[in-house]
Amino acid sequence: MQRRGFTPEFKREAVKLGRQPGAVISKIAGELGLNANVLRRWIQQFEQGRWESKPGAPLKTQQQAEIERLRKENAKLRTERDILNKSGGLLREGTPVKYGFVLRHRALWSVGTMCRMLQVSRSGFYEWRSRSLASGFWGTNGLRG
């Protein structure tokens, strides 16, 4: 299913209608062919200053877009740092030891990120896990059986 795209002007007008005194969000959203939660989110984004109110301007200022990009990058770097700190000297260890680390910590971090940081294959991890769990060597919680 393909997502519908809405122009900045459409979003601004929908927000303007939704912010009028006594406006019923669900009714306005229905008339516009939107889900009420989508309209509520647009109104919230507008009120938080994440959108420009001027017609013809992009919804986000360049500074806001840059801040969001930097926040995402910062979160990614923090995660990578935490994985490397927690893994200690695992980069020198063999692949099964690295897979064991990924298995034990998959609730904390994504498997893909850990595999990339530990320089092992994600598909290899899943193959190793299915073989190890089938043999009963590792328990379901990632600890040796």
Rosetta blueprint (number, residue, H / E / L):
1 M L
2 Q L
3 R L
4 R L
5 G L
6 F L
7 T L
8 P H
9 E H
10 F H
11 K H
12 R H
13 E H
14 A H
15 V H
16 K H
17 L H
18 G H
19 R L
20 Q L
21 P L
22 G L
23 A L
24 V L
25 I H
26 S H
27 K H
28 I H
29 A H
30 G H
31 E H
32 L H
33 G L
34 L L
35 N L
36 A H
37 N H
38 V H
39 L H
40 R H
41 R H
42 W H
43 I H
44 Q H
45 Q H
46 F H
47 E H
48 Q L
49 G L
50 R L
51 W L
52 E L
53 S L
54 K L
55 P L
56 G L
57 A L
58 P L
59 L L
60 K L
61 T L
62 Q H
63 Q H
64 Q H
65 A H
66 E H
67 I H
68 E H
69 R H
70 L H
71 R H
72 K H
73 E H
74 N H
75 A H
76 K H
77 L H
78 R H
79 T H
80 E H
81 R H
82 D H
83 I H
84 L H
85 N H
86 K H
87 S H
88 G L
89 G L
90 L H
91 L H
92 R H
93 E L
94 G L
95 T H
96 P H
97 V H
98 K H
99 Y H
100 G H
101 F H
102 V H
103 L H
104 R H
105 H H
106 R L
107 A L
108 L L
109 W L
110 S L
111 V H
112 G H
113 T H
114 M H
115 C H
116 R H
117 M H
118 L H
119 Q L
120 V L
121 S L
122 R H
123 S H
124 G H
125 F H
126 Y H
127 E H
128 W H
129 R H
130 S H
131 R H
132 S H
133 L H
134 A H
135 S H
136 G L
137 F L
138 W E
139 G L
140 T L
141 N L
142 G L
143 L L
144 R E
145 G L
